Amino acid sequence: ESDLVLAGPADSLEGSAVRLRPGVLAAWRRMAAAARRAAPEVAADPRLLTIFSGYRSPDYDAARCQRDQNCNGVSRAACSPHRTGLAVDLYMGAAPGYPPDSSADANRLYMVRTQAYRWMLANARRYGFVNYAFEPWHWEWVGERP
């Protein structure tokens, strides 16, 4: 945890405190800036591609799983890539009435049709990010590729 850095208020959704590994944050900043230059929809909404979750400690994840009752006990969170500081959840928009991390079919369908998500699919790998397809908002940094 001592090697993590705090994303700035402009980097995160609603200025929330998000911690990541330094390389992840730097790559995300380059990627988000490129998306805003290239995609008018992303440039028009400053919330798009902001980070709403990064590193999550084991204690935090256990409490979250108990509170939300959505982690198959705590077994799913025990192997969460968020524990590495390499995973980010990015705001891709949300269908009306859904939070940005809802796995409801209507919300996921909404997200995958956005210009932000389509830009990410076409370009994120250049910045070292790969998507977990079931969660359009979840991206993991695997390191930049030439």
N, CA, C and O atoms as a GROMACS GRO file, in nm:
protein
  584
    1GLU      N    1   0.080  -0.119   0.000
    1GLU     CA    2   0.000   0.000   0.000
    1GLU      C    3   0.085   0.126   0.000
    1GLU      O    4   0.042   0.229  -0.052
    2SER      N    5   0.203   0.120   0.057
    2SER     CA    6   0.286   0.240   0.065
    2SER      C    7   0.338   0.285  -0.072
    2SER      O    8   0.382   0.398  -0.087
    3ASP      N    9   0.332   0.198  -0.171
    3ASP     CA   10   0.378   0.234  -0.305
    3ASP      C   11   0.269   0.296  -0.391
    3ASP      O   12   0.296   0.338  -0.504
    4LEU      N   13   0.147   0.304  -0.341
    4LEU     CA   14   0.036   0.357  -0.419
    4LEU      C   15   0.035   0.509  -0.415
    4LEU      O   16   0.084   0.571  -0.321
    5VAL      N   17  -0.023   0.568  -0.520
    5VAL     CA   18  -0.038   0.713  -0.526
    5VAL      C   19  -0.187   0.746  -0.530
    5VAL      O   20  -0.269   0.664  -0.571
    6LEU      N   21  -0.218   0.865  -0.489
    6LEU     CA   22  -0.357   0.911  -0.486
    6LEU      C   23  -0.388   0.986  -0.614
    6LEU      O   24  -0.317   1.080  -0.652
    7ALA      N   25  -0.494   0.946  -0.680
    7ALA     CA   26  -0.540   1.017  -0.800
    7ALA      C   27  -0.594   1.153  -0.756
    7ALA      O   28  -0.650   1.166  -0.647
    8GLY      N   29  -0.579   1.253  -0.840
    8GLY     CA   30  -0.629   1.385  -0.808
    8GLY      C   31  -0.780   1.393  -0.822
    8GLY      O   32  -0.841   1.307  -0.885
    9PRO      N   33  -0.841   1.496  -0.764
    9PRO     CA   34  -0.986   1.512  -0.773
    9PRO      C   35  -1.039   1.514  -0.917
    9PRO      O   36  -1.149   1.464  -0.943
   10ALA      N   37  -0.964   1.570  -1.009
   10ALA     CA   38  -1.008   1.575  -1.149
   10ALA      C   39  -0.999   1.438  -1.216
   10ALA      O   40  -1.062   1.415  -1.320
   11ASP      N   41  -0.921   1.348  -1.159
   11ASP     CA   42  -0.903   1.214  -1.216
   11ASP      C   43  -1.015   1.119  -1.177
   11ASP      O   44  -1.039   1.019  -1.246
   12SER      N   45  -1.083   1.149  -1.069
   12SER     CA   46  -1.178   1.053  -1.015
   12SER      C   47  -1.321   1.106  -1.022
   12SER      O   48  -1.344   1.227  -1.021
   13LEU      N   49  -1.414   1.015  -1.029
   13LEU     CA   50  -1.555   1.049  -1.035
   13LEU      C   51  -1.595   1.114  -0.904
   13LEU      O   52  -1.580   1.056  -0.796
   14GLU      N   53  -1.647   1.235  -0.913
   14GLU     CA   54  -1.691   1.311  -0.796
   14GLU      C   55  -1.580   1.335  -0.695
   14GLU      O   56  -1.608   1.352  -0.576
   15GLY      N   57  -1.455   1.337  -0.741
   15GLY     CA   58  -1.342   1.368  -0.654
   15GLY      C   59  -1.312   1.266  -0.548
   15GLY      O   60  -1.246   1.297  -0.448
   16SER      N   61  -1.360   1.142  -0.566
   16SER     CA   62  -1.338   1.039  -0.465
   16SER      C   63  -1.190   1.004  -0.454
   16SER      O   64  -1.114   1.020  -0.550
   17ALA      N   65  -1.149   0.957  -0.337
   17ALA     CA   66  -1.010   0.918  -0.313
   17ALA      C   67  -0.985   0.781  -0.376
   17ALA      O   68  -1.042   0.681  -0.332
   18VAL      N   69  -0.900   0.778  -0.476
   18VAL     CA   70  -0.866   0.653  -0.545
   18VAL      C   71  -0.715   0.639  -0.544
   18VAL      O   72  -0.642   0.731  -0.582
   19ARG      N   73  -0.668   0.522  -0.500
   19ARG     CA   74  -0.525   0.495  -0.499
   19ARG      C   75  -0.492   0.388  -0.602
   19ARG      O   76  -0.566   0.292  -0.621
   20LEU      N   77  -0.377   0.407  -0.670
   20LEU     CA   78  -0.330   0.316  -0.774
   20LEU      C   79  -0.179   0.310  -0.771
   20LEU      O   80  -0.113   0.389  -0.703
   21ARG      N   81  -0.126   0.216  -0.845
   21ARG     CA   82   0.019   0.216  -0.867
   21ARG      C   83   0.053   0.335  -0.957
   21ARG      O   84  -0.026   0.372  -1.043
   22PRO      N   85   0.171   0.395  -0.937
   22PRO     CA   86   0.207   0.514  -1.014
   22PRO      C   87   0.201   0.494  -1.166
   22PRO      O   88   0.154   0.584  -1.236
   23GLY      N   89   0.248   0.381  -1.217
   23GLY     CA   90   0.246   0.357  -1.361
   23GLY      C   91   0.105   0.350  -1.418
   23GLY      O   92   0.081   0.392  -1.531
   24VAL      N   93   0.013   0.296  -1.339
   24VAL     CA   94  -0.127   0.286  -1.382
   24VAL      C   95  -0.186   0.426  -1.395
   24VAL      O   96  -0.251   0.457  -1.495
   25LEU      N   97  -0.165   0.508  -1.295
   25LEU     CA   98  -0.221   0.643  -1.298
   25LEU      C   99  -0.162   0.724  -1.413
   25LEU      O  100  -0.235   0.795  -1.482
   26ALA      N  101  -0.032   0.713  -1.435
   26ALA     CA  102   0.030   0.787  -1.546
   26ALA      C  103  -0.024   0.740  -1.681
   26ALA      O  104  -0.054   0.822  -1.767
   27ALA      N  105  -0.036   0.610  -1.699
   27ALA     CA  106  -0.089   0.556  -1.825
   27ALA      C  107  -0.235   0.596  -1.843
   27ALA      O  108  -0.276   0.631  -1.954
   28TRP      N  109  -0.314   0.590  -1.736
   28TRP     CA  110  -0.455   0.630  -1.746
   28TRP      C  111  -0.465   0.776  -1.786
   28TRP      O  112  -0.548   0.812  -1.870
   29ARG      N  113  -0.382   0.863  -1.727
   29ARG     CA  114  -0.387   1.006  -1.761
   29ARG      C  115  -0.356   1.029  -1.908
   29ARG      O  116  -0.423   1.109  -1.974
   30ARG      N  117  -0.256   0.960  -1.961
   30ARG     CA  118  -0.224   0.974  -2.105
   30ARG      C  119  -0.340   0.924  -2.190
   30ARG      O  120  -0.376   0.987  -2.290
   31MET      N  121  -0.397   0.810  -2.151
   31MET     CA  122  -0.506   0.750  -2.226
   31MET      C  123  -0.631   0.839  -2.224
   31MET      O  124  -0.692   0.862  -2.328
   32ALA      N  125  -0.669   0.887  -2.107
   32ALA     CA  126  -0.788   0.970  -2.096
   32ALA      C  127  -0.772   1.100  -2.175
   32ALA      O  128  -0.867   1.146  -2.239
   33ALA      N  129  -0.654   1.158  -2.173
   33ALA     CA  130  -0.629   1.280  -2.251
   33ALA      C  131  -0.642   1.252  -2.400
   33ALA      O  132  -0.699   1.332  -2.474
   34ALA      N  133  -0.589   1.139  -2.444
   34ALA     CA  134  -0.600   1.102  -2.586
   34ALA      C  135  -0.746   1.079  -2.626
   34ALA      O  136  -0.788   1.120  -2.734
   35ALA      N  137  -0.822   1.016  -2.539
   35ALA     CA  138  -0.964   0.991  -2.568
   35ALA      C  139  -1.039   1.122  -2.578
   35ALA      O  140  -1.125   1.138  -2.665
   36ARG      N  141  -1.009   1.215  -2.491
   36ARG     CA  142  -1.078   1.345  -2.495
   36ARG      C  143  -1.044   1.424  -2.620
   36ARG      O  144  -1.127   1.499  -2.672
   37ARG      N  145  -0.922   1.408  -2.670
   37ARG     CA  146  -0.884   1.474  -2.794
   37ARG      C  147  -0.952   1.410  -2.915
   37ARG      O  148  -0.988   1.479  -3.010
   38ALA      N  149  -0.970   1.280  -2.911
   38ALA     CA  150  -1.018   1.206  -3.029
   38ALA      C  151  -1.168   1.184  -3.034
   38ALA      O  152  -1.224   1.167  -3.142
   39ALA      N  153  -1.235   1.183  -2.920
   39ALA     CA  154  -1.377   1.145  -2.916
   39ALA      C  155  -1.462   1.260  -2.862
   39ALA      O  156  -1.454   1.291  -2.744
   40PRO      N  157  -1.541   1.322  -2.947
   40PRO     CA  158  -1.622   1.437  -2.903
   40PRO      C  159  -1.713   1.409  -2.784
   40PRO      O  160  -1.729   1.495  -2.697
   41GLU      N  161  -1.774   1.291  -2.778
   41GLU     CA  162  -1.862   1.257  -2.664
   41GLU      C  163  -1.784   1.256  -2.534
   41GLU      O  164  -1.835   1.301  -2.431
   42VAL      N  165  -1.663   1.205  -2.537
   42VAL     CA  166  -1.580   1.199  -2.416
   42VAL      C  167  -1.538   1.340  -2.375
   42VAL      O  168  -1.541   1.374  -2.257
   43ALA      N  169  -1.501   1.421  -2.472
   43ALA     CA  170  -1.461   1.558  -2.442
   43ALA      C  171  -1.577   1.640  -2.386
   43ALA      O  172  -1.556   1.729  -2.304
   44ALA      N  173  -1.698   1.609  -2.428
   44ALA     CA  174  -1.816   1.686  -2.387
   44ALA      C  175  -1.860   1.658  -2.243
   44ALA      O  176  -1.926   1.741  -2.182
   45ASP      N  177  -1.824   1.543  -2.190
   45ASP     CA  178  -1.866   1.506  -2.054
   45ASP      C  179  -1.743   1.477  -1.970
   45ASP      O  180  -1.684   1.370  -1.985
   46PRO      N  181  -1.702   1.569  -1.883
   46PRO     CA  182  -1.579   1.549  -1.806
   46PRO      C  183  -1.582   1.429  -1.712
   46PRO      O  184  -1.477   1.388  -1.662
   47ARG      N  185  -1.700   1.372  -1.687
   47ARG     CA  186  -1.706   1.254  -1.601
   47ARG      C  187  -1.662   1.128  -1.675
   47ARG      O  188  -1.612   1.035  -1.612
   48LEU      N  189  -1.681   1.124  -1.807
   48LEU     CA  190  -1.647   1.002  -1.882
   48LEU      C  191  -1.500   0.968  -1.866
   48LEU      O  192  -1.412   1.054  -1.875
   49LEU      N  193  -1.476   0.843  -1.842
   49LEU     CA  194  -1.344   0.782  -1.821
   49LEU      C  195  -1.278   0.822  -1.690
   49LEU      O  196  -1.162   0.787  -1.668
   50THR      N  197  -1.348   0.894  -1.602
   50THR     CA  198  -1.289   0.918  -1.470
   50THR      C  199  -1.294   0.788  -1.390
   50THR      O  200  -1.375   0.699  -1.417
   51ILE      N  201  -1.207   0.779  -1.292
   51ILE     CA  202  -1.191   0.657  -1.213
   51ILE      C  203  -1.285   0.661  -1.093
   51ILE      O  204  -1.286   0.758  -1.018
   52PHE      N  205  -1.364   0.555  -1.074
   52PHE     CA  206  -1.445   0.552  -0.953
   52PHE      C  207  -1.403   0.441  -0.858
   52PHE      O  208  -1.456   0.433  -0.747
   53SER      N  209  -1.310   0.358  -0.897
   53SER     CA  210  -1.254   0.261  -0.803
   53SER      C  211  -1.116   0.218  -0.853
   53SER      O  212  -1.093   0.202  -0.973
   54GLY      N  213  -1.027   0.200  -0.759
   54GLY     CA  214  -0.893   0.152  -0.789
   54GLY      C  215  -0.855   0.047  -0.687
   54GLY      O  216  -0.924  -0.055  -0.673
   55TYR      N  217  -0.747   0.072  -0.615
   55TYR     CA  218  -0.702  -0.022  -0.513
   55TYR      C  219  -0.809  -0.036  -0.405
   55TYR      O  220  -0.869   0.061  -0.360
   56ARG      N  221  -0.831  -0.162  -0.365
   56ARG     CA  222  -0.921  -0.191  -0.252
   56ARG      C  223  -0.849  -0.288  -0.159
   56ARG      O  224  -0.806  -0.396  -0.202
   57SER      N  225  -0.836  -0.251  -0.034
   57SER     CA  226  -0.768  -0.335   0.064
   57SER      C  227  -0.854  -0.457   0.096
   57SER      O  228  -0.974  -0.456   0.073
   58PRO      N  229  -0.792  -0.563   0.148
   58PRO     CA  230  -0.869  -0.680   0.188
   58PRO      C  231  -0.978  -0.646   0.290
   58PRO      O  232  -1.089  -0.698   0.280
   59ASP      N  233  -0.948  -0.560   0.386
   59ASP     CA  234  -1.049  -0.523   0.486
   59ASP      C  235  -1.165  -0.448   0.422
   59ASP      O  236  -1.281  -0.474   0.452
   60TYR      N  237  -1.133  -0.355   0.333
   60TYR     CA  238  -1.238  -0.279   0.265
   60TYR      C  239  -1.327  -0.373   0.183
   60TYR      O  240  -1.450  -0.364   0.189
   61ASP      N  241  -1.264  -0.462   0.108
   61ASP     CA  242  -1.342  -0.554   0.024
   61ASP      C  243  -1.430  -0.646   0.108
   61ASP      O  244  -1.545  -0.672   0.071
   62ALA      N  245  -1.378  -0.694   0.219
   62ALA     CA  246  -1.459  -0.782   0.304
   62ALA      C  247  -1.581  -0.707   0.357
   62ALA      O  248  -1.691  -0.761   0.360
   63ALA      N  249  -1.560  -0.583   0.400
   63ALA     CA  250  -1.672  -0.503   0.451
   63ALA      C  251  -1.772  -0.472   0.340
   63ALA      O  252  -1.893  -0.477   0.362
   64ARG      N  253  -1.722  -0.441   0.221
   64ARG     CA  254  -1.809  -0.411   0.107
   64ARG      C  255  -1.892  -0.534   0.070
   64ARG      O  256  -2.012  -0.522   0.043
   65CYS      N  257  -1.830  -0.648   0.069
   65CYS     CA  258  -1.902  -0.771   0.035
   65CYS      C  259  -2.011  -0.802   0.138
   65CYS      O  260  -2.122  -0.843   0.101
   66GLN      N  261  -1.980  -0.784   0.264
   66GLN     CA  262  -2.081  -0.807   0.367
   66GLN      C  263  -2.196  -0.708   0.353
   66GLN      O  264  -2.312  -0.745   0.365
   67ARG      N  265  -2.162  -0.581   0.328
   67ARG     CA  266  -2.264  -0.477   0.316
   67ARG      C  267  -2.355  -0.500   0.197
   67ARG      O  268  -2.477  -0.493   0.209
   68ASP      N  269  -2.294  -0.529   0.080
   68ASP     CA  270  -2.371  -0.541  -0.044
   68ASP      C  271  -2.425  -0.680  -0.070
   68ASP      O  272  -2.513  -0.699  -0.155
   69GLN      N  273  -2.373  -0.780   0.003
   69GLN     CA  274  -2.417  -0.919  -0.016
   69GLN      C  275  -2.407  -0.961  -0.163
   69GLN      O  276  -2.499  -1.025  -0.215
   70ASN      N  277  -2.296  -0.925  -0.230
   70ASN     CA  278  -2.286  -0.958  -0.372
   70ASN      C  279  -2.153  -1.020  -0.412
   70ASN      O  280  -2.116  -1.017  -0.529
   71CYS      N  281  -2.082  -1.075  -0.317
   71CYS     CA  282  -1.950  -1.130  -0.350
   71CYS      C  283  -1.939  -1.279  -0.322
   71CYS      O  284  -1.828  -1.330  -0.305
   72ASN      N  285  -2.051  -1.349  -0.315
   72ASN     CA  286  -2.046  -1.492  -0.282
   72ASN      C  287  -1.970  -1.508  -0.151
   72ASN      O  288  -1.868  -1.577  -0.143
   73GLY      N  289  -2.023  -1.443  -0.048
   73GLY     CA  290  -1.948  -1.432   0.078
   73GLY      C  291  -1.838  -1.331   0.053
   73GLY      O  292  -1.866  -1.220   0.008
   74VAL      N  293  -1.716  -1.366   0.080
   74VAL     CA  294  -1.604  -1.280   0.045
   74VAL      C  295  -1.511  -1.350  -0.053
   74VAL      O  296  -1.405  -1.297  -0.086
   75SER      N  297  -1.550  -1.469  -0.100
   75SER     CA  298  -1.459  -1.545  -0.185
   75SER      C  299  -1.426  -1.474  -0.316
   75SER      O  300  -1.312  -1.479  -0.362
   76ARG      N  301  -1.524  -1.407  -0.377
   76ARG     CA  302  -1.496  -1.338  -0.503
   76ARG      C  303  -1.401  -1.222  -0.482
   76ARG      O  304  -1.312  -1.200  -0.564
   77ALA      N  305  -1.418  -1.148  -0.375
   77ALA     CA  306  -1.332  -1.034  -0.349
   77ALA      C  307  -1.191  -1.075  -0.309
   77ALA      O  308  -1.098  -0.996  -0.323
   78ALA      N  309  -1.174  -1.196  -0.258
   78ALA     CA  310  -1.042  -1.241  -0.213
   78ALA      C  311  -0.941  -1.244  -0.326
   78ALA      O  312  -0.821  -1.234  -0.302
   79CYS      N  313  -0.987  -1.260  -0.447
   79CYS     CA  314  -0.894  -1.264  -0.560
   79CYS      C  315  -0.916  -1.146  -0.654
   79CYS      O  316  -0.877  -1.153  -0.771
   80SER      N  317  -0.976  -1.040  -0.606
   80SER     CA  318  -1.004  -0.924  -0.688
   80SER      C  319  -0.876  -0.860  -0.741
   80SER      O  320  -0.782  -0.840  -0.664
   81PRO      N  321  -0.871  -0.828  -0.869
   81PRO     CA  322  -0.755  -0.757  -0.922
   81PRO      C  323  -0.742  -0.617  -0.862
   81PRO      O  324  -0.636  -0.554  -0.875
   82HIS      N  325  -0.847  -0.567  -0.799
   82HIS     CA  326  -0.836  -0.436  -0.735
   82HIS      C  327  -0.736  -0.438  -0.620
   82HIS      O  328  -0.685  -0.334  -0.580
   83ARG      N  329  -0.709  -0.553  -0.566
   83ARG     CA  330  -0.612  -0.563  -0.456
   83ARG      C  331  -0.469  -0.538  -0.502
   83ARG      O  332  -0.380  -0.516  -0.420
   84THR      N  333  -0.446  -0.542  -0.632
   84THR     CA  334  -0.311  -0.524  -0.685
   84THR      C  335  -0.276  -0.377  -0.709
   84THR      O  336  -0.158  -0.343  -0.722
   85GLY      N  337  -0.377  -0.290  -0.715
   85GLY     CA  338  -0.353  -0.151  -0.753
   85GLY      C  339  -0.339  -0.133  -0.903
   85GLY      O  340  -0.303  -0.025  -0.949
   86LEU      N  341  -0.368  -0.240  -0.980
   86LEU     CA  342  -0.355  -0.236  -1.126
   86LEU      C  343  -0.491  -0.228  -1.196
   86LEU      O  344  -0.496  -0.210  -1.318
   87ALA      N  345  -0.599  -0.240  -1.122
   87ALA     CA  346  -0.733  -0.239  -1.182
   87ALA      C  347  -0.800  -0.105  -1.156
   87ALA      O  348  -0.786  -0.046  -1.049
   88VAL      N  349  -0.872  -0.056  -1.258
   88VAL     CA  350  -0.949   0.067  -1.245
   88VAL      C  351  -1.090   0.044  -1.295
   88VAL      O  352  -1.112  -0.028  -1.393
   89ASP      N  353  -1.184   0.104  -1.227
   89ASP     CA  354  -1.322   0.109  -1.274
   89ASP      C  355  -1.344   0.250  -1.326
   89ASP      O  356  -1.327   0.348  -1.254
   90LEU      N  357  -1.381   0.259  -1.453
   90LEU     CA  358  -1.395   0.388  -1.520
   90LEU      C  359  -1.540   0.419  -1.549
   90LEU      O  360  -1.618   0.330  -1.584
   91TYR      N  361  -1.577   0.544  -1.534
   91TYR     CA  362  -1.713   0.586  -1.563
   91TYR      C  363  -1.732   0.588  -1.715
   91TYR      O  364  -1.668   0.665  -1.786
   92MET      N  365  -1.823   0.503  -1.762
   92MET     CA  366  -1.855   0.494  -1.904
   92MET      C  367  -1.993   0.550  -1.933
   92MET      O  368  -2.045   0.536  -2.043
   93GLY      N  369  -2.052   0.614  -1.834
   93GLY     CA  370  -2.191   0.653  -1.841
   93GLY      C  371  -2.271   0.543  -1.775
   93GLY      O  372  -2.216   0.441  -1.732
   94ALA      N  373  -2.401   0.564  -1.766
   94ALA     CA  374  -2.488   0.464  -1.706
   94ALA      C  375  -2.629   0.484  -1.760
   94ALA      O  376  -2.672   0.597  -1.783
   95ALA      N  377  -2.698   0.376  -1.778
   95ALA     CA  378  -2.837   0.384  -1.820
   95ALA      C  379  -2.918   0.453  -1.711
   95ALA      O  380  -2.885   0.441  -1.593
   96PRO      N  381  -3.022   0.526  -1.747
   96PRO     CA  382  -3.103   0.596  -1.647
   96PRO      C  383  -3.149   0.500  -1.536
   96PRO      O  384  -3.202   0.392  -1.562
   97GLY      N  385  -3.125   0.543  -1.412
   97GLY     CA  386  -3.167   0.466  -1.296
   97GLY      C  387  -3.067   0.363  -1.247
   97GLY      O  388  -3.094   0.293  -1.150
   98TYR      N  389  -2.949   0.353  -1.312
   98TYR     CA  390  -2.849   0.254  -1.273
   98TYR      C  391  -2.721   0.323  -1.227
   98TYR      O  392  -2.685   0.428  -1.280
   99PRO      N  393  -2.652   0.264  -1.129
   99PRO     CA  394  -2.520   0.316  -1.093
   99PRO      C  395  -2.418   0.275  -1.199
   99PRO      O  396  -2.444   0.186  -1.280
  100PRO      N  397  -2.301   0.339  -1.200
  100PRO     CA  398  -2.203   0.313  -1.306
  100PRO      C  399  -2.141   0.174  -1.304
  100PRO      O  400  -2.072   0.136  -1.399
  101ASP      N  401  -2.162   0.098  -1.198
  101ASP     CA  402  -2.106  -0.038  -1.192
  101ASP      C  403  -2.216  -0.144  -1.182
  101ASP      O  404  -2.192  -0.253  -1.130
  102SER      N  405  -2.334  -0.112  -1.230
  102SER     CA  406  -2.441  -0.211  -1.230
  102SER      C  407  -2.420  -0.311  -1.342
  102SER      O  408  -2.397  -0.273  -1.457
  103SER      N  409  -2.427  -0.439  -1.307
  103SER     CA  410  -2.412  -0.543  -1.408
  103SER      C  411  -2.546  -0.584  -1.469
  103SER      O  412  -2.555  -0.686  -1.538
  104ALA      N  413  -2.650  -0.505  -1.445
  104ALA     CA  414  -2.779  -0.531  -1.509
  104ALA      C  415  -2.762  -0.523  -1.661
  104ALA      O  416  -2.691  -0.437  -1.712
  105ASP      N  417  -2.827  -0.612  -1.730
  105ASP     CA  418  -2.813  -0.617  -1.876
  105ASP      C  419  -2.838  -0.482  -1.943
  105ASP      O  420  -2.764  -0.443  -2.032
  106ALA      N  421  -2.941  -0.411  -1.900
  106ALA     CA  422  -2.974  -0.283  -1.962
  106ALA      C  423  -2.861  -0.182  -1.945
  106ALA      O  424  -2.833  -0.104  -2.036
  107ASN      N  425  -2.796  -0.183  -1.831
  107ASN     CA  426  -2.686  -0.090  -1.806
  107ASN      C  427  -2.562  -0.128  -1.888
  107ASN      O  428  -2.498  -0.042  -1.948
  108ARG      N  429  -2.530  -0.256  -1.889
  108ARG     CA  430  -2.413  -0.298  -1.967
  108ARG      C  431  -2.434  -0.271  -2.115
  108ARG      O  432  -2.341  -0.230  -2.184
  109LEU      N  433  -2.554  -0.294  -2.166
  109LEU     CA  434  -2.584  -0.266  -2.306
  109LEU      C  435  -2.569  -0.118  -2.335
  109LEU      O  436  -2.512  -0.079  -2.438
  110TYR      N  437  -2.618  -0.036  -2.246
  110TYR     CA  438  -2.602   0.110  -2.261
  110TYR      C  439  -2.454   0.147  -2.273
  110TYR      O  440  -2.415   0.221  -2.363
  111MET      N  441  -2.373   0.094  -2.181
  111MET     CA  442  -2.231   0.130  -2.178
  111MET      C  443  -2.156   0.088  -2.304
  111MET      O  444  -2.077   0.165  -2.359
  112VAL      N  445  -2.181  -0.034  -2.350
  112VAL     CA  446  -2.103  -0.083  -2.465
  112VAL      C  447  -2.139  -0.009  -2.594
  112VAL      O  448  -2.069  -0.023  -2.695
  113ARG      N  449  -2.246   0.067  -2.591
  113ARG     CA  450  -2.284   0.145  -2.709
  113ARG      C  451  -2.232   0.288  -2.705
  113ARG      O  452  -2.252   0.364  -2.799
  114THR      N  453  -2.165   0.326  -2.597
  114THR     CA  454  -2.114   0.463  -2.586
  114THR      C  455  -1.986   0.480  -2.668
  114THR      O  456  -1.912   0.385  -2.692
  115GLN      N  457  -1.963   0.604  -2.708
  115GLN     CA  458  -1.840   0.635  -2.780
  115GLN      C  459  -1.718   0.613  -2.690
  115GLN      O  460  -1.612   0.573  -2.737
  116ALA      N  461  -1.734   0.640  -2.560
  116ALA     CA  462  -1.623   0.621  -2.466
  116ALA      C  463  -1.580   0.475  -2.464
  116ALA      O  464  -1.461   0.445  -2.473
  117TYR      N  465  -1.674   0.384  -2.452
  117TYR     CA  466  -1.640   0.241  -2.449
  117TYR      C  467  -1.581   0.195  -2.582
  117TYR      O  468  -1.483   0.120  -2.584
  118ARG      N  469  -1.639   0.238  -2.690
  118ARG     CA  470  -1.587   0.197  -2.821
  118ARG      C  471  -1.446   0.251  -2.843
  118ARG      O  472  -1.362   0.182  -2.902
  119TRP      N  473  -1.420   0.373  -2.797
  119TRP     CA  474  -1.285   0.427  -2.808
  119TRP      C  475  -1.190   0.342  -2.725
  119TRP      O  476  -1.080   0.310  -2.770
  120MET      N  477  -1.232   0.307  -2.606
  120MET     CA  478  -1.148   0.224  -2.519
  120MET      C  479  -1.118   0.090  -2.582
  120MET      O  480  -1.003   0.044  -2.579
  121LEU      N  481  -1.217   0.025  -2.640
  121LEU     CA  482  -1.193  -0.104  -2.704
  121LEU      C  483  -1.090  -0.093  -2.815
  121LEU      O  484  -1.005  -0.181  -2.831
  122ALA      N  485  -1.098   0.015  -2.891
  122ALA     CA  486  -1.007   0.032  -3.004
  122ALA      C  487  -0.867   0.079  -2.963
  122ALA      O  488  -0.771   0.055  -3.036
  123ASN      N  489  -0.855   0.145  -2.848
  123ASN     CA  490  -0.728   0.213  -2.817
  123ASN      C  491  -0.664   0.181  -2.683
  123ASN      O  492  -0.544   0.205  -2.666
  124ALA      N  493  -0.738   0.130  -2.588
  124ALA     CA  494  -0.685   0.114  -2.451
  124ALA      C  495  -0.560   0.027  -2.445
  124ALA      O  496  -0.471   0.052  -2.364
  125ARG      N  497  -0.554  -0.075  -2.529
  125ARG     CA  498  -0.439  -0.166  -2.524
  125ARG      C  499  -0.308  -0.093  -2.551
  125ARG      O  500  -0.204  -0.130  -2.496
  126ARG      N  501  -0.312   0.011  -2.635
  126ARG     CA  502  -0.190   0.089  -2.662
  126ARG      C  503  -0.135   0.153  -2.535
  126ARG      O  504  -0.015   0.182  -2.527
  127TYR      N  505  -0.221   0.174  -2.437
  127TYR     CA  506  -0.180   0.234  -2.310
  127TYR      C  507  -0.163   0.130  -2.201
  127TYR      O  508  -0.136   0.163  -2.085
  128GLY      N  509  -0.178   0.003  -2.238
  128GLY     CA  510  -0.156  -0.107  -2.144
  128GLY      C  511  -0.279  -0.156  -2.072
  128GLY      O  512  -0.266  -0.234  -1.977
  129PHE      N  513  -0.398  -0.115  -2.113
  129PHE     CA  514  -0.521  -0.154  -2.044
  129PHE      C  515  -0.599  -0.258  -2.122
  129PHE      O  516  -0.613  -0.249  -2.244
  130VAL      N  517  -0.650  -0.357  -2.051
  130VAL     CA  518  -0.738  -0.459  -2.110
  130VAL      C  519  -0.868  -0.461  -2.031
  130VAL      O  520  -0.872  -0.429  -1.912
  131ASN      N  521  -0.974  -0.498  -2.100
  131ASN     CA  522  -1.107  -0.493  -2.042
  131ASN      C  523  -1.150  -0.630  -1.991
  131ASN      O  524  -1.114  -0.733  -2.047
  132TYR      N  525  -1.228  -0.628  -1.885
  132TYR     CA  526  -1.300  -0.746  -1.840
  132TYR      C  527  -1.438  -0.732  -1.903
  132TYR      O  528  -1.519  -0.650  -1.858
  133ALA      N  529  -1.466  -0.810  -2.005
  133ALA     CA  530  -1.582  -0.788  -2.092
  133ALA      C  531  -1.715  -0.790  -2.019
  133ALA      O  532  -1.807  -0.720  -2.061
  134PHE      N  533  -1.729  -0.866  -1.912
  134PHE     CA  534  -1.856  -0.871  -1.842
  134PHE      C  535  -1.887  -0.738  -1.771
  134PHE      O  536  -2.003  -0.706  -1.746
  135GLU      N  537  -1.782  -0.661  -1.740
  135GLU     CA  538  -1.798  -0.532  -1.674
  135GLU      C  539  -1.734  -0.425  -1.762
  135GLU      O  540  -1.613  -0.404  -1.755
  136PRO      N  541  -1.812  -0.357  -1.844
  136PRO     CA  542  -1.755  -0.259  -1.936
  136PRO      C  543  -1.674  -0.149  -1.867
  136PRO      O  544  -1.590  -0.085  -1.930
  137TRP      N  545  -1.699  -0.126  -1.739
  137TRP     CA  546  -1.630  -0.023  -1.664
  137TRP      C  547  -1.496  -0.069  -1.608
  137TRP      O  548  -1.416   0.014  -1.565
  138HIS      N  549  -1.469  -0.200  -1.607
  138HIS     CA  550  -1.350  -0.255  -1.540
  138HIS      C  551  -1.236  -0.276  -1.639
  138HIS      O  552  -1.251  -0.347  -1.739
  139TRP      N  553  -1.122  -0.213  -1.610
  139TRP     CA  554  -1.003  -0.223  -1.695
  139TRP      C  555  -0.883  -0.254  -1.608
  139TRP      O  556  -0.871  -0.203  -1.496
  140GLU      N  557  -0.794  -0.338  -1.660
  140GLU     CA  558  -0.673  -0.373  -1.585
  140GLU      C  559  -0.551  -0.334  -1.665
  140GLU      O  560  -0.546  -0.352  -1.787
  141TRP      N  561  -0.453  -0.281  -1.594
  141TRP     CA  562  -0.330  -0.238  -1.657
  141TRP      C  563  -0.233  -0.355  -1.661
  141TRP      O  564  -0.198  -0.410  -1.556
  142VAL      N  565  -0.190  -0.392  -1.780
  142VAL     CA  566  -0.094  -0.500  -1.796
  142VAL      C  567   0.041  -0.449  -1.843
  142VAL      O  568   0.131  -0.528  -1.870
  143GLY      N  569   0.056  -0.320  -1.851
  143GLY     CA  570   0.179  -0.258  -1.898
  143GLY      C  571   0.167  -0.218  -2.043
  143GLY      O  572   0.097  -0.282  -2.122
  144GLU      N  573   0.235  -0.114  -2.076
  144GLU     CA  574   0.225  -0.061  -2.214
  144GLU      C  575   0.302  -0.148  -2.311
  144GLU      O  576   0.406  -0.205  -2.280
  145ARG      N  577   0.247  -0.156  -2.429
  145ARG     CA  578   0.308  -0.233  -2.538
  145ARG      C  579   0.354  -0.137  -2.646
  145ARG      O  580   0.286  -0.039  -2.675
  146PRO      N  581   0.468  -0.165  -2.707
  146PRO     CA  582   0.515  -0.074  -2.814
  146PRO      C  583   0.425  -0.083  -2.937
  146PRO      O  584   0.448  -0.014  -3.036
   0.00000   0.00000   0.00000
